Amino acid sequence: MRSLSACAAAVATAALLLCSCQSPDPITKEKTRTLTPDERYLVDYYMKIIEFEKLEHDNPASREEERKELDENLDRERIRRTLAELEKKPERWLAIYNRINELRYRSLEKETNAPD
């Protein structure tokens, strides 16, 4: 009887060790990974477009000038290269979407908490 209890305890201990050694959920791991510099560039540029779209442009010429400046600062080759890399591993988009959502949430929080 004693050996049966010891055996059960050993099995339970082994099971706990195996469970604690499991790798994290692959989706969570991918969502929370560190972005590459090119992926950060993509996110930063996307956020600039979002901010540009939020601006109220009373003067169409001013809006066009700002849009042109935004367009001129775009490194198209870097974007193409980054998108090609992401096409090879689409799951990597999870981290990009996650970062964009974090930044959008922070931006909305700032707008909400800003004094009138």
C-alpha positions as a Markdown table, in Angstrom:
| # | Residue | x | y | z |
|---|---|---|---|---|
| 1 | Met | 0.0 | 0.0 | 0.0 |
| 2 | Arg | 2.8 | 2.3 | 0.9 |
| 3 | Ser | 4.6 | 1.7 | -2.5 |
| 4 | Leu | 1.3 | 2.4 | -4.3 |
| 5 | Ser | 1.0 | 5.8 | -2.5 |
| 6 | Ala | 4.6 | 6.6 | -3.3 |
| 7 | Cys | 4.1 | 5.6 | -6.9 |
| 8 | Ala | 0.9 | 7.8 | -7.1 |
| 9 | Ala | 2.8 | 10.7 | -5.5 |
| 10 | Ala | 5.7 | 10.3 | -8.0 |
| 11 | Val | 3.2 | 10.2 | -11.0 |
| 12 | Ala | 1.5 | 13.3 | -9.7 |
| 13 | Thr | 4.8 | 15.1 | -9.2 |
| 14 | Ala | 5.9 | 14.2 | -12.7 |
| 15 | Ala | 2.6 | 15.4 | -14.2 |
| 16 | Leu | 2.9 | 18.7 | -12.4 |
| 17 | Leu | 6.4 | 19.1 | -13.7 |
| 18 | Leu | 5.4 | 18.3 | -17.2 |
| 19 | Cys | 2.5 | 20.8 | -17.1 |
| 20 | Ser | 4.7 | 23.6 | -15.8 |
| 21 | Cys | 7.3 | 22.9 | -18.5 |
| 22 | Gln | 4.9 | 23.3 | -21.4 |
| 23 | Ser | 5.6 | 26.0 | -23.8 |
| 24 | Pro | 3.3 | 29.0 | -23.6 |
| 25 | Asp | 0.3 | 29.3 | -25.9 |
| 26 | Pro | 1.7 | 29.9 | -29.4 |
| 27 | Ile | -0.9 | 32.6 | -30.2 |
| 28 | Thr | -0.1 | 34.5 | -27.0 |
| 29 | Lys | 3.6 | 34.1 | -27.6 |
| 30 | Glu | 3.3 | 35.4 | -31.2 |
| 31 | Lys | 1.1 | 38.4 | -30.1 |
| 32 | Thr | 3.5 | 39.5 | -27.4 |
| 33 | Arg | 6.8 | 39.0 | -29.3 |
| 34 | Thr | 9.1 | 41.9 | -29.9 |
| 35 | Leu | 8.6 | 43.5 | -33.3 |
| 36 | Thr | 11.5 | 43.7 | -35.8 |
| 37 | Pro | 12.7 | 47.2 | -36.7 |
| 38 | Asp | 10.9 | 46.9 | -40.1 |
| 39 | Glu | 7.7 | 45.8 | -38.4 |
| 40 | Arg | 8.0 | 48.8 | -36.0 |
| 41 | Tyr | 8.4 | 51.1 | -39.0 |
| 42 | Leu | 5.3 | 49.6 | -40.6 |
| 43 | Val | 3.3 | 50.2 | -37.4 |
| 44 | Asp | 4.7 | 53.7 | -36.9 |
| 45 | Tyr | 3.8 | 54.7 | -40.5 |
| 46 | Tyr | 0.3 | 53.2 | -40.1 |
| 47 | Met | -0.2 | 55.3 | -36.9 |
| 48 | Lys | 0.9 | 58.5 | -38.8 |
| 49 | Ile | -1.8 | 57.8 | -41.4 |
| 50 | Ile | -4.4 | 57.3 | -38.6 |
| 51 | Glu | -3.3 | 60.6 | -37.0 |
| 52 | Phe | -3.4 | 62.4 | -40.4 |
| 53 | Glu | -6.9 | 61.1 | -41.1 |
| 54 | Lys | -8.1 | 62.4 | -37.7 |
| 55 | Leu | -6.9 | 66.0 | -38.4 |
| 56 | Glu | -9.6 | 68.5 | -39.4 |
| 57 | His | -8.4 | 70.1 | -42.6 |
| 58 | Asp | -10.2 | 73.3 | -43.4 |
| 59 | Asn | -7.8 | 74.1 | -46.2 |
| 60 | Pro | -7.6 | 71.5 | -49.0 |
| 61 | Ala | -4.2 | 72.8 | -50.1 |
| 62 | Ser | -2.8 | 72.3 | -46.6 |
| 63 | Arg | -4.3 | 68.8 | -46.4 |
| 64 | Glu | -2.7 | 67.9 | -49.8 |
| 65 | Glu | 0.6 | 69.3 | -48.6 |
| 66 | Glu | 0.5 | 67.2 | -45.4 |
| 67 | Arg | -0.5 | 64.2 | -47.4 |
| 68 | Lys | 2.3 | 64.7 | -49.9 |
| 69 | Glu | 4.8 | 65.0 | -47.0 |
| 70 | Leu | 3.5 | 61.8 | -45.4 |
| 71 | Asp | 3.8 | 60.1 | -48.8 |
| 72 | Glu | 7.4 | 61.4 | -49.4 |
| 73 | Asn | 8.6 | 60.1 | -46.1 |
| 74 | Leu | 7.5 | 56.5 | -46.9 |
| 75 | Asp | 10.3 | 54.1 | -47.6 |
| 76 | Arg | 8.4 | 52.0 | -50.1 |
| 77 | Glu | 11.1 | 49.4 | -50.5 |
| 78 | Arg | 11.3 | 48.8 | -46.8 |
| 79 | Ile | 7.5 | 48.4 | -46.7 |
| 80 | Arg | 7.6 | 45.9 | -49.7 |
| 81 | Arg | 10.3 | 43.9 | -48.0 |
| 82 | Thr | 8.5 | 43.8 | -44.7 |
| 83 | Leu | 5.2 | 42.7 | -46.4 |
| 84 | Ala | 7.0 | 40.0 | -48.3 |
| 85 | Glu | 8.5 | 38.7 | -45.1 |
| 86 | Leu | 5.1 | 38.8 | -43.4 |
| 87 | Glu | 3.6 | 36.8 | -46.4 |
| 88 | Lys | 6.0 | 34.0 | -45.6 |
| 89 | Lys | 4.8 | 33.9 | -42.0 |
| 90 | Pro | 1.3 | 35.4 | -41.7 |
| 91 | Glu | 1.1 | 34.6 | -38.0 |
| 92 | Arg | 3.6 | 37.3 | -37.4 |
| 93 | Trp | 0.8 | 39.8 | -38.2 |
| 94 | Leu | -0.6 | 39.0 | -34.7 |
| 95 | Ala | 2.2 | 41.0 | -33.0 |
| 96 | Ile | 1.7 | 43.9 | -35.5 |
| 97 | Tyr | -2.1 | 44.0 | -35.0 |
| 98 | Asn | -1.6 | 43.8 | -31.2 |
| 99 | Arg | 0.9 | 46.7 | -31.2 |
| 100 | Ile | -1.4 | 48.8 | -33.4 |
| 101 | Asn | -4.3 | 48.1 | -31.0 |
| 102 | Glu | -2.2 | 49.1 | -28.0 |
| 103 | Leu | -1.2 | 52.3 | -29.6 |
| 104 | Arg | -4.7 | 53.2 | -30.7 |
| 105 | Tyr | -6.1 | 52.4 | -27.2 |
| 106 | Arg | -3.5 | 54.7 | -25.7 |
| 107 | Ser | -4.3 | 57.4 | -28.2 |
| 108 | Leu | -8.0 | 57.2 | -27.4 |
| 109 | Glu | -7.2 | 57.2 | -23.7 |
| 110 | Lys | -5.2 | 60.4 | -24.1 |
| 111 | Glu | -8.0 | 62.0 | -26.1 |
| 112 | Thr | -10.6 | 61.0 | -23.5 |
| 113 | Asn | -8.5 | 62.2 | -20.5 |
| 114 | Ala | -7.4 | 65.4 | -22.2 |
| 115 | Pro | -8.8 | 68.6 | -20.6 |
| 116 | Asp | -11.3 | 70.5 | -22.8 |
